[in-house]
Amino acid sequence: MRKVGIRVEKWPLHEPFVISRMAPQLNGEVVVVEVEENGLLGRGECERMDVFEEDYPDVLAMVQSVKEALEDGVSREALQTLLPSGAARNAVDCALFELEAKLAGVSAWQLAGQSDVPQPVTTVFTLSLGTPEAMAQAASRNQHLPILKLKLGSEGDIERVRAVRSAAPTPRLVIDANTRWSFSQLKQYLPELKALGVEMVEQPLSPDEEHLLEGFEPPIPIVADESCIDRNSLPILRKRYQGINIKLDKTGGMTEALALLKEAKAENFEVMVGCMLGTSLAMAPALLLAQEARWVDIDGPLLLSEDRTPSLAYHDGEVTPIEGVWG
């Protein structure tokens, strides 16, 4: 019989994390799942998203609902039918994934079907939504980094991008509008964004307007984030987006994320691998997916006051795998 541990952890942030559709976050709050079998331990972490989003299901309760099944030896495949795609299943699935790899005597990257040891990747560094002046100051402090991600979605967004580009002329730029633009704004903004060197725009439109992307040919790629959950999302996204953002807290873990990655690449989507707020324990599984991504956003630990030990190595925008973190 397995031993199962479930706990909630709070990780203070360096500074409030601000996006357009949520109240500022002061802490990262996560659920950690540990599954032990034959002296070997599998671990997984997800963000406790219901704490910050009122309409999100109770993550802790969902994880606890499968504790007995975990103790009885439920497989990753069976888990997919017990919990829906989402944060709760991610923590459990990643714990089972690591445990399965250890029981088989292989690394997680081998269990994932990858052909080589994971290599360092370049991640974005995220700048919270603020005034043009505040975002320019943040960009100036971080202009040594290779790529910055700007949180937008409020009046004056073009001014914010201009200010950032002026303060940090060298880094690559990507944008996340968090569903807050209208289609008319998007069409108006895109030419200037391209001129400012922005590489892509993530989820600019609300669910009510994203159908207007059908047949639209943007000058830079538009990437689905909130609209891309798992493989079931792809049929409708084909007509609207050039890329997708794969997040483990949306897919519900590595099992579905690997399948989504394979299918998305077969359908010629550009791939981004993203994250929610969390520690290196949540980022390490995403790092495996990031080996095949054009854009990588696994900077969660950089927003925390401290990371867990051991942790991934972050240096000047590069993330390096470290043995013992996960997998």
C-alpha positions in Angstrom: 0.0 0.0 0.0 1.2 3.5 -0.8 1.7 6.3 1.6 0.2 9.6 0.5 1.0 13.1 1.8 -0.9 16.2 0.8 -0.1 19.7 2.1 -0.6 23.4 1.4 2.4 25.7 1.2 2.7 29.5 1.0 5.6 31.1 -0.7 5.9 35.0 -0.3 6.6 37.0 -3.4 9.4 39.6 -3.9 6.7 42.1 -4.8 2.9 42.0 -5.6 2.2 40.1 -8.9 -0.3 42.1 -10.9 -2.3 41.1 -14.0 -5.4 42.8 -15.5 -8.1 40.3 -14.4 -7.1 39.5 -10.8 -6.4 41.2 -7.5 -2.6 41.6 -6.8 -1.0 38.4 -5.4 1.3 38.7 -2.4 2.0 35.0 -2.0 2.2 31.9 -4.2 0.0 29.2 -2.6 0.5 25.7 -3.7 -0.6 22.1 -3.0 2.1 19.5 -2.8 1.4 15.8 -3.3 3.8 13.1 -2.3 3.3 9.4 -3.1 5.6 6.8 -1.6 5.9 3.2 -2.7 8.6 0.6 -2.0 10.7 3.3 -0.4 10.6 5.6 -3.5 8.9 9.0 -3.5 7.0 10.8 -6.3 6.2 14.5 -5.9 4.0 17.0 -7.7 3.0 20.6 -7.1 0.2 22.8 -8.4 -1.0 26.3 -7.7 -4.0 26.6 -5.4 -5.8 28.6 -8.0 -9.1 28.7 -6.2 -7.6 31.1 -3.6 -7.1 33.7 -6.4 -10.0 32.9 -8.8 -13.4 32.7 -7.2 -15.0 30.5 -9.9 -12.1 27.9 -9.8 -13.0 24.6 -8.1 -11.5 23.8 -4.7 -8.0 22.4 -5.6 -7.2 21.0 -2.2 -10.6 19.2 -1.9 -10.2 17.7 -5.4 -6.7 16.4 -4.5 -8.0 15.0 -1.2 -10.9 13.3 -3.1 -8.4 10.8 -4.8 -6.2 10.1 -1.7 -7.8 6.7 -1.1 -7.4 5.7 -4.8 -3.8 6.8 -4.7 -3.2 4.7 -1.6 -4.8 1.7 -3.3 -2.4 2.0 -6.3 -4.3 3.9 -9.0 -2.3 4.4 -12.2 -1.7 7.6 -14.1 -4.0 6.3 -16.9 -6.8 5.7 -14.4 -6.3 9.1 -12.8 -7.3 10.8 -16.0 -10.8 9.5 -15.5 -11.0 10.4 -11.7 -10.1 14.1 -12.0 -10.7 16.6 -14.8 -7.9 18.6 -16.5 -6.7 21.3 -14.1 -4.4 22.1 -11.3 -5.5 19.4 -8.8 -4.8 16.5 -11.3 -1.5 18.1 -12.2 0.0 17.7 -8.7 -1.2 14.1 -8.5 -0.2 13.2 -12.0 3.3 14.6 -11.7 3.8 12.8 -8.4 2.7 9.5 -10.1 4.9 10.3 -13.1 8.0 10.7 -11.0 7.2 7.6 -8.9 6.6 5.5 -12.0 10.0 6.6 -13.4 11.8 5.7 -10.1 10.1 2.3 -9.9 11.1 1.6 -13.4 14.7 2.7 -12.8 14.7 5.4 -15.4 14.6 9.2 -15.4 11.5 11.2 -16.0 12.8 12.4 -19.4 13.1 8.8 -20.5 9.6 7.9 -19.3 8.4 10.9 -21.3 9.9 9.4 -24.5 12.6 12.0 -25.0 15.8 11.0 -26.7 18.3 13.0 -24.7 19.0 14.5 -21.3 17.2 17.8 -20.8 19.3 20.8 -21.7 19.1 24.4 -20.3 16.4 26.6 -21.8 15.9 30.3 -22.0 12.8 31.5 -20.1 11.0 34.8 -20.2 11.0 37.1 -17.2 7.6 38.5 -16.5 6.9 42.2 -15.8 3.7 42.8 -13.9 1.1 45.3 -15.2 1.8 48.8 -14.0 2.2 52.3 -15.2 4.4 52.9 -18.3 6.9 54.5 -16.0 6.9 51.6 -13.5 7.2 49.0 -16.2 10.0 50.9 -17.9 11.9 51.0 -14.6 11.4 47.2 -14.2 12.5 46.6 -17.8 15.6 48.8 -17.2 16.5 46.7 -14.2 16.2 43.5 -16.2 17.5 44.6 -19.6 20.4 42.1 -19.3 17.9 39.3 -19.7 17.3 37.8 -23.1 13.5 38.0 -23.2 10.8 39.9 -21.2 7.1 39.1 -21.0 4.9 42.1 -20.5 1.6 41.8 -18.6 -0.9 44.1 -20.3 -4.6 44.5 -20.6 -5.4 48.0 -19.5 -5.8 51.5 -21.0 -2.4 52.8 -22.3 -0.9 49.5 -23.3 0.9 50.8 -26.4 2.5 53.5 -24.2 3.6 50.7 -21.8 5.3 48.8 -24.6 7.0 51.9 -26.0 8.3 52.8 -22.5 9.6 49.3 -22.0 11.3 49.2 -25.4 12.9 52.6 -24.8 14.2 51.5 -21.4 15.3 48.1 -22.6 16.2 48.2 -26.3 17.9 44.8 -26.4 15.7 42.0 -24.9 13.2 40.1 -27.0 9.6 41.0 -26.1 6.4 39.0 -25.8 3.0 40.2 -24.5 0.2 38.7 -22.5 -3.0 40.7 -22.6 -4.9 38.3 -20.4 -8.2 38.5 -22.5 -8.5 42.2 -22.0 -8.3 43.6 -25.5 -11.1 44.0 -28.0 -10.7 42.8 -31.6 -10.5 46.3 -32.8 -7.8 47.1 -30.3 -5.8 44.1 -31.4 -6.0 45.1 -35.1 -4.9 48.6 -34.2 -2.0 47.5 -31.9 -0.5 44.7 -33.9 1.4 46.8 -36.6 3.1 49.0 -33.9 3.8 46.0 -31.7 5.6 44.3 -34.6 7.5 47.6 -35.2 8.6 47.6 -31.6 10.0 44.1 -31.9 7.2 42.2 -30.1 7.4 38.5 -31.2 3.9 37.3 -30.2 0.8 38.2 -28.3 -0.8 35.8 -25.8 -4.6 35.5 -25.4 -5.6 39.0 -26.3 -9.4 38.5 -26.6 -12.2 37.5 -24.3 -14.1 34.2 -25.0 -16.9 36.4 -26.4 -14.7 37.8 -29.1 -12.1 35.2 -29.9 -14.3 33.8 -32.7 -13.3 37.0 -34.6 -9.8 35.5 -35.0 -11.1 33.0 -37.5 -9.6 33.8 -40.8 -7.6 36.7 -39.4 -3.9 36.8 -40.5 -1.9 38.6 -37.9 1.6 40.0 -38.6 2.9 38.3 -35.5 1.7 35.0 -33.9 -1.2 35.0 -31.5 -1.0 32.3 -28.8 -3.9 30.7 -27.0 -3.5 30.4 -23.2 -6.8 30.4 -21.3 -8.4 28.9 -24.4 -6.0 26.0 -24.6 -6.7 23.4 -21.8 -5.9 20.0 -23.3 -6.2 18.1 -26.6 -9.9 18.7 -26.7 -9.2 22.4 -27.2 -7.3 22.0 -30.5 -10.1 21.6 -33.0 -11.5 25.1 -32.4 -8.1 26.7 -31.9 -6.9 25.6 -35.4 -8.9 28.3 -37.0 -8.0 31.1 -34.6 -4.4 30.8 -33.3 -0.9 30.3 -34.5 0.4 28.9 -31.3 -0.7 27.4 -27.9 0.6 27.8 -24.4 0.9 24.4 -22.6 0.6 24.8 -18.8 0.6 21.7 -16.6 -1.9 23.3 -14.2 -4.3 23.4 -17.2 -3.6 20.1 -18.9 -3.8 18.3 -15.5 -0.2 17.0 -15.5 2.5 15.5 -17.7 0.4 12.6 -19.0 -2.0 14.9 -21.0 0.7 17.6 -21.6 2.9 15.2 -23.5 0.0 14.1 -25.6 -1.1 17.7 -26.2 2.5 18.6 -27.2 2.7 15.8 -29.7 -0.6 16.6 -31.3 -0.1 20.3 -31.4 3.3 19.9 -33.2 1.8 17.5 -35.6 -0.8 20.2 -36.5 2.0 22.9 -36.9 1.1 25.0 -33.9 3.9 27.0 -32.5 4.4 25.9 -28.9 4.9 27.9 -25.7 5.4 26.2 -22.3 4.1 28.3 -19.4 3.6 28.1 -15.7 1.6 29.4 -12.8 3.2 30.8 -9.7 5.2 28.0 -8.0 8.5 26.6 -6.9 11.1 24.6 -8.9 9.1 21.5 -8.1 6.4 22.8 -10.4 8.8 24.1 -13.0 11.0 20.9 -13.4 8.3 18.9 -15.2 7.6 21.9 -17.5 11.3 22.0 -18.2 11.0 18.6 -20.0 8.2 20.0 -22.2 10.2 23.2 -22.8 12.8 21.2 -24.7 10.4 21.3 -27.7 9.0 24.9 -27.3 9.6 28.1 -29.2 8.8 30.2 -26.1 9.4 29.2 -22.5 7.8 30.9 -19.5 8.9 29.0 -16.4 10.1 32.0 -14.3 7.7 31.3 -11.4 10.5 30.8 -8.8 12.1 34.2 -9.8 9.0 35.9 -8.5 9.3 34.3 -5.1 11.3 35.6 -2.2 12.9 32.1 -2.0 12.7 28.7 -3.7 12.7 25.2 -2.3 15.9 23.2 -2.0 17.1 21.7 -4.2 16.0 24.1 -7.0 16.5 24.6 -10.7 19.4 26.9 -11.5 18.3 30.3 -12.9 21.0 32.6 -14.3 20.6 35.5 -16.7 17.4 34.1 -18.2 18.7 30.5 -18.5 17.1 27.6 -16.6 19.3 24.6 -16.0 18.1 21.2 -14.8 19.5 20.1 -11.4 19.5 16.5 -10.2 17.1 15.9 -7.3 14.6 18.6 -8.0 12.1 16.2 -9.7 12.2 13.3 -12.0 
